[in-house]
Amino acid sequence: MEKVKKQRSTRISEKHQVTIPIDAMRIAGLEAGERVVARADGPGRVVLEREEDVLEIFSGSLTGVFDHGILEELRNEWD
């Protein structure tokens, strides 16, 4: 991981919010609007990691498990 070149300080707001410097965001490959997971990593240290999209990870992983057309037949039974 590339180190952040400039260290900027920021404050924790009363709502526990922090503004992340743009240099750190760019180097980490994060963009505004992405979901992150925060975890404590010792006293005075919090690590943010991009949240994994579980649907994206497993999407298509069962391709070929069912015979062709069987899922459509099962869905028709619901009506």
N, C-alpha and C positions, 0 to 999 in steps of 0.2 A: 504494500500500500504506500502510495506517495504521501510524504508528509506535507502538511499545510505550511506554506512558506511564511505567511504573516499570521501572527497570533493576535487575535482581537479579543477583547473582553466584551462580555454582554451581561445583562442582568436577568435574573429570574423575576418575572412579574408576580404580582399578587395572585394572579390566576395560574401560576406555575408554568408560564409560557416563556420560551427562549427564542430569540432570533438567531438563526445560524448564519454566520458570514458567508457571502456568496462564493468566496474562494474555496472554502471548505466544502460547500455544496457541490461545486463543479468537480473538484478533485475526487470526491466520494461518488460522483456520478448520480447524484440525487437531483430531483426536480421538484418544484413547487407542486403540491397536490398529491404527491406520492405518500403512501402509508408507510410508517416506520414503526418498529418495535423498540421500546426503550428498556434497557436493563441496567441495573447497578453493577459496576465492575470494581467494587472497593470504595473506600471512603473518598468522597469528593469526585467520583468519576462515574459518568453515565455514558453508555454506548448506545447509539442509534443504529439500527440495521433495517434495511428494506424488508418490508413484510412480504413473505412468499405468498403467491396466489395459488392456493391449493387446487382450485379448479383447473388452472392452467397446467399445473404439474401432472395431474392425473387424466386430463382430457385426452381421449383417444387411446388410453392404455389398455382397454379391453377389446380393441378392434380384433375381430376374428374369433372371439370367444364363443359367440352365439352363431348358430346356423343362419344363413341368409333368410330373412323374412320372419323369423321367429319372434322378434321383438314387436313387429307390426301386429302379428297375431295376438300377442299378449295384450297390447294396447287396445285392440278391438274388443277384447273381453271386458274391459272396464265400462264400456258404454251400456 
